[in-house]
Amino acid sequence: MRTKVLLWAAMSAFAVAFTTLSIGRQRAFNTGRFDLGNMTQAVWATAHGHFLQVTNLSGEQSSRLGSHFDPILAALAPLWLAWPSPDMLLTVQAIAIALGAVPVYWLARKHIGSRHAALGFAIAYLLYPATEWLTLNEFHPVAFACPLLLYAFWYLDEDRLIPFAVFSLLAIACKEEIGLVVAGFGVWYMVSRRRVKEGAGILAVGVAASALAVEVVVPHFSGSASAFYSRYSEVGGTPGGIVRTLVTHPLRVLGTAFSRGDVDYLGHLLVPLGFLFLLSPVLLLAALPEAALNVLSKNPYQASVHFHYTAGLIPPLVIASVLGAAALTRRRPGLLPLIGPAVCLLAVLSNFWLGALPVWASLPGGNGFQHSATHITAHDRITARALALVPANAVVSATNSLGAHLSARRRVLSFPRLDDATWVAVDETNGSYLDGTGPLPMELDVAALRREPRWRLVFEQDGVLVFRRAGSDSAVAVSTGSRAD
C-alpha cells in the first residue's frame, strides 16, 4: 500500500510540476504558433465543426492530416468546449505522460518481483530526461503515444490481446510512425512468447498502419507525398530510397546516422537507463525505426532529447530496461534490494545534467536549460496587453511567438503573409517562423507595413506592434509607449 501511495504522489508531483512549467512557458511567450498554436487551431476548429482544419504556411485552409497522421487530436475537442485554452492541452499532456508510470510500475513488479524496485523504475521513468522534455516541448499529439504504448505493452505481456489492440490503435492515431513501434512489440511477442501467429499479425498490422498513414492518408489530405521526405534526401528521400541507399551505399547511411551530434543524442537517451536494456535485446527492435528516423534526418531537432521526437523511443527503451533488470536480478539475486535505488540514483544524476527541471540551474554544474523559461518579464506583460486588442474572430497575421496565443480562430497567418488578415501582431524582438524563408528580413516587412496607408498602427511599445486594416469592423484606440502616427 505504501509503494502505491508513493507512486501516485510521484505522478501527481510530476503532473503538477510540468503543467505549471508548461503553462509558465506559454505565459512567458516561450511557445510558438509552430507547434502549440497549430495544434490549438486544429482542436479549436474541430470543436467548432471544422474537423482538424488549420491554416498552413501558404495561408490556405488545410487538414492537419496532410502534415501528420494524428487524428487523436479530435478527441480533445470536447475538452476544449469545457476549457477553451491552450493551457488545457498542456495540462492534459502532462497528466497523460505522468500516468505512463503506472504500467512501468506494474511491469517491474511482475517481472522483478519487488514493489520497491517497481517504484524505483516508475520514478526513473518520470525523471528520465527524455520523458520530461517530451512533456515540456510545447504540445504534440505524439506525446500521448508514450503512455498509450506503455499500457499496450502491459496488456500484451499479460496476453490480453483485446485491450492491447485498443491501446495500440489509440497510439497509432498519435502519429504515422508509431505503427512501427507496435510492429516491434509483435516481433517481441513472436520471439519471447513463441506466439508466432499472433505476433506476426501484430507485426503486419503495425507496418500496414504506418504505410497506410504515410502513403495514403497524408498524400490524400496534402495532395502530394509527405513534405517531410525532404529531411532524408541525403540517404534516399523515401522509405524505398533509404533501403536502396542502405544496400548500395551503406557507408553513407552509417556516416549520417553516427555523426558526432547523433552519437551524443543516443548517449543522452541510453546512458540514463544504465544499459539494462541490452539484457532484453529483442525489444530494442521496437525502438529501432524511430531511432533511425531521427538520426538519419537533416532536421537537427530530431536528434535531440529536448524535443518530442523521442515519444516512440521512450516506451520500448524503458520496458527493455525493466525486463533487463529482471534478467539481471534472476542471475544475481543479491542485487534485488539495490536495483530500485540504483535506477533512481542514476535517474537523478542524469536529470541533473540533462533534465528539464529548473531547480538544477542553481546548483554547481547543473544544467540551466529552463533557468528563465517561465520568467514573465515586463516585455511579456506588454505583449499580453497588445494581444488583448485583437478580436477573437478576426483573421490575424502574427510572428511565431505570438501565434501560440492567437491560434484559437478559423484563420491565423504567419507574418509577413497578410492575405485576408485584418489584424497584424508583431514582436520585433522575437522573429517570425517565416524569417528564414522569406525574401526580406522582418524589419523591412514591418517598415513596409508602417508606410502602407491601408494599415493603421494601434499599439507600439517595447518592440511589440499591432496593426489594424483600415475599414475593418473593429475599432480600437491607439495605445503606444511613444507616438505611433
Residue pairs with C-beta under 8 A, 6 or more apart in sequence:
3 115
3 116
3 118
3 119
6 119
7 101
7 102
7 105
7 119
7 122
10 101
10 119
10 122
10 123
10 126
11 98
11 99
11 101
11 102
11 122
11 126
12 98
14 94
14 97
14 98
14 101
14 126
15 94
15 95
15 98
17 357
18 94
18 97
18 98
18 132
18 135
18 136
18 356
19 90
19 91
19 94
19 95
20 374
21 136
21 356
21 358
21 370
21 373
21 374
22 90
22 91
22 93
22 94
22 135
22 136
22 138
22 139
23 87
23 90
23 91
24 373
24 374
24 376
25 31
25 136
25 138
25 373
25 374
26 36
26 86
26 87
26 90
26 404
26 405
27 374
27 376
27 380
28 373
28 374
28 375
28 376
28 377
28 380
29 380
29 383
29 401
29 402
29 404
29 405
29 427
29 430
30 373
30 374
30 401
31 37
31 86
31 138
31 401
31 404
32 138
32 400
32 401
32 403
32 404
32 433
33 398
33 400
33 402
33 403
33 404
33 406
33 407
33 412
33 414
33 433
34 400
34 403
34 433
35 138
35 139
35 140
36 86
36 89
36 90
36 138
36 139
36 404
36 407
37 86
37 403
37 404
37 405
37 406
37 407
37 412
38 54
38 64
38 407
39 73
39 89
39 138
39 139
39 140
39 141
40 86
40 89
40 139
40 404
40 407
40 408
41 53
41 54
41 55
41 407
41 408
41 409
41 412
42 52
42 53
42 54
42 64
42 73
43 73
43 74
43 76
43 77
43 80
43 89
44 80
44 84
44 407
44 408
44 409
45 51
45 52
45 53
45 54
45 410
46 52
46 53
46 73
46 74
46 76
46 77
46 80
47 77
47 78
47 80
47 81
47 84
48 410
50 410
51 63
51 74
52 63
52 64
52 65
52 71
52 73
52 74
53 61
53 62
53 63
53 64
53 410
54 61
54 62
54 63
54 64
55 61
55 62
55 411
55 412
55 413
56 62
56 66
56 67
57 414
57 417
57 433
57 434
58 417
59 413
59 417
59 419
61 411
62 221
62 222
63 221
64 70
64 73
65 71
65 217
65 218
65 220
65 221
66 218
66 221
66 222
66 223
67 218
67 222
67 227
68 141
68 142
68 175
68 176
68 218
69 173
69 175
69 176
69 213
69 214
69 217
69 218
70 141
70 142
70 173
70 174
70 175
71 173
72 141
72 144
72 170
72 173
72 174
73 141
76 88
76 89
76 92
79 88
79 92
80 88
82 88
84 408
85 408
86 139
86 404
86 405
86 407
86 408
89 139
90 139
93 135
93 139
93 140
93 143
93 144
94 135
96 143
96 144
96 147
97 131
97 134
97 135
97 143
97 146
97 147
98 126
99 147
100 125
100 131
100 146
100 147
100 150
100 151
100 315
101 122
101 123
101 125
101 126
102 122
102 151
103 147
103 150
103 151
103 153
103 154
104 118
104 121
104 122
104 125
104 150
104 318
104 319
104 322
105 118
105 119
105 121
105 122
106 118
106 154
107 118
107 121
107 153
107 154
107 157
107 319
107 322
107 323
108 114
108 117
108 118
108 120
108 121
108 122
108 322
108 325
108 326
109 115
109 117
109 118
110 157
111 322
111 323
111 325
111 326
112 118
112 121
112 322
112 325
112 326
112 329
112 336
112 339
113 326
113 329
113 336
114 336
114 337
114 339
114 340
116 337
116 340
117 325
117 329
117 336
117 339
117 340
118 340
119 340
120 339
120 340
120 341
120 342
120 343
120 344
121 318
121 321
121 322
121 325
121 340
121 343
123 344
123 347
124 273
124 318
124 343
124 344
124 346
124 347
125 131
125 314
125 318
126 132
127 344
127 347
127 348
127 350
127 351
127 355
128 272
128 273
128 314
128 318
128 347
128 350
128 351
129 268
129 272
129 305
129 350
129 351
129 354
129 355
129 356
130 268
130 269
130 272
130 305
130 310
130 313
130 314
131 146
131 314
132 351
132 355
132 356
132 357
133 305
133 306
133 307
133 310
133 355
133 356
134 143
134 146
134 308
134 310
134 311
134 314
135 143
135 356
136 356
136 370
137 143
137 306
137 307
137 308
138 308
138 404
140 308
140 311
141 174
141 175
142 174
142 175
142 178
142 308
142 311
142 312
143 174
143 308
143 311
144 170
144 171
144 174
145 171
145 174
145 175
145 178
145 181
145 311
145 312
145 315
146 311
146 312
146 314
146 315
148 167
148 168
148 170
148 171
148 174
149 167
149 168
149 171
149 178
149 181
149 182
149 185
149 312
149 315
149 316
150 315
150 318
150 319
151 163
151 167
152 164
152 167
152 168
152 171
152 182
152 185
153 164
153 185
153 315
153 319
155 161
155 163
155 164
155 167
156 164
156 185
156 189
156 202
159 193
159 195
161 198
168 182
168 185
168 202
168 206
171 178
171 181
171 182
172 178
172 179
172 182
172 206
172 209
172 210
172 213
174 311
175 311
175 312
176 210
176 213
176 214
176 217
176 218
177 210
177 214
177 289
177 290
177 293
177 312
178 210
178 311
178 312
179 205
179 206
179 207
179 208
179 209
179 210
179 211
179 213
180 206
180 207
180 210
180 286
180 289
180 290
180 312
181 206
181 286
181 287
181 289
181 290
181 312
181 315
181 316
182 202
182 205
182 206
182 209
182 286
183 202
183 203
183 204
183 205
183 206
183 207
183 210
183 286
183 289
184 206
184 283
184 285
184 286
184 287
184 288
184 289
184 316
185 202
185 206
185 283
185 286
185 316
186 198
186 199
186 200
186 201
186 202
186 203
186 204
186 205
186 206
187 199
187 203
187 282
187 285
187 286
188 199
188 282
188 283
188 285
188 286
189 195
189 198
189 199
189 202
190 196
190 198
190 199
190 200
190 203
191 199
191 282
192 282
193 199
214 226
214 239
218 225
218 226
219 225
219 226
225 238
229 237
229 238
230 237
230 298
231 297
231 298
231 299
231 302
232 238
232 241
232 242
232 296
232 297
232 298
233 298
234 252
234 256
234 298
235 241
235 242
235 245
235 246
235 252
235 253
235 256
235 296
236 242
236 243
236 244
236 245
236 246
242 253
242 296
245 252
245 253
246 253
253 296
256 262
256 295
256 296
257 292
257 295
257 296
258 295
259 295
261 300
261 303
262 295
262 303
265 294
265 295
265 303
265 304
265 305
266 291
266 295
268 305
268 354
269 291
269 305
269 310
269 313
269 317
270 277
270 317
271 350
272 346
272 347
272 350
272 351
272 354
273 317
273 318
273 321
273 346
274 321
274 342
274 343
274 346
276 320
276 321
276 322
276 324
276 325
276 328
276 343
277 283
277 284
277 317
277 320
277 321
277 324
278 324
279 323
279 324
279 325
279 327
279 328
280 319
280 320
280 321
280 323
280 324
280 327
281 320
283 316
283 319
283 320
283 323
284 316
284 317
284 320
286 315
286 316
287 312
287 313
287 316
287 317
287 320
289 312
290 309
290 312
290 313
291 313
293 302
293 309
294 302
294 303
294 309
294 310
294 313
295 302
295 303
297 303
301 307
301 309
302 309
303 309
305 354
306 369
321 343
325 339
325 343
328 335
328 339
329 335
329 336
329 339
351 357
351 360
352 360
352 363
352 365
352 366
352 367
353 365
353 366
353 367
354 367
355 367
356 369
356 370
357 370
358 369
358 370
358 371
358 373
358 374
359 366
360 366
360 367
360 368
361 367
361 368
361 369
361 370
361 371
378 462
379 429
379 462
379 463
379 464
382 461
382 462
382 464
382 481
383 402
383 427
383 464
384 405
385 459
385 479
386 425
386 459
386 461
386 464
386 465
386 466
386 479
387 402
387 405
387 406
387 425
387 466
389 458
389 459
389 466
389 476
389 479
390 396
390 406
390 423
390 425
390 466
391 423
391 474
392 408
392 409
393 409
393 410
394 409
394 421
394 422
394 423
394 472
394 474
395 409
395 410
395 411
395 412
395 413
395 419
395 420
395 421
395 422
395 423
396 406
396 409
396 411
396 412
396 413
396 421
396 422
396 423
396 424
396 425
397 412
397 413
397 414
397 415
397 416
397 417
397 418
397 419
397 421
397 423
397 424
397 425
398 406
398 412
398 413
398 414
398 415
398 424
398 425
398 426
399 414
399 415
399 425
399 426
399 427
399 430
399 431
399 432
399 433
399 442
400 414
400 430
400 431
400 432
400 433
401 427
401 430
402 425
402 426
402 427
403 412
403 414
403 433
406 412
406 425
411 420
411 421
413 419
413 421
414 432
414 433
414 434
415 424
415 425
415 426
415 432
415 434
415 442
415 445
416 432
416 434
416 438
416 440
416 442
416 445
416 449
417 434
418 424
421 469
422 468
422 469
422 472
422 473
422 474
423 466
423 467
423 468
423 469
423 472
423 474
424 449
424 455
424 465
424 466
424 467
424 468
425 464
425 465
425 466
425 467
426 432
426 442
426 446
426 464
426 465
426 466
426 467
427 463
427 464
428 442
428 443
428 446
428 463
428 464
428 465
429 462
429 463
429 464
431 442
432 438
432 442
435 441
435 442
438 445
446 465
449 455
449 467
450 457
453 470
454 469
454 470
454 471
455 467
455 468
455 469
455 470
456 467
456 468
456 469
456 470
457 465
457 466
457 467
457 478
457 480
457 484
457 485
458 466
458 467
458 468
458 476
458 477
458 478
458 479
458 484
459 465
459 466
459 478
459 479
459 480
459 484
460 466
460 480
460 481
460 482
460 484
461 479
461 480
461 481
461 482
462 481
468 474
468 476
478 484
478 485
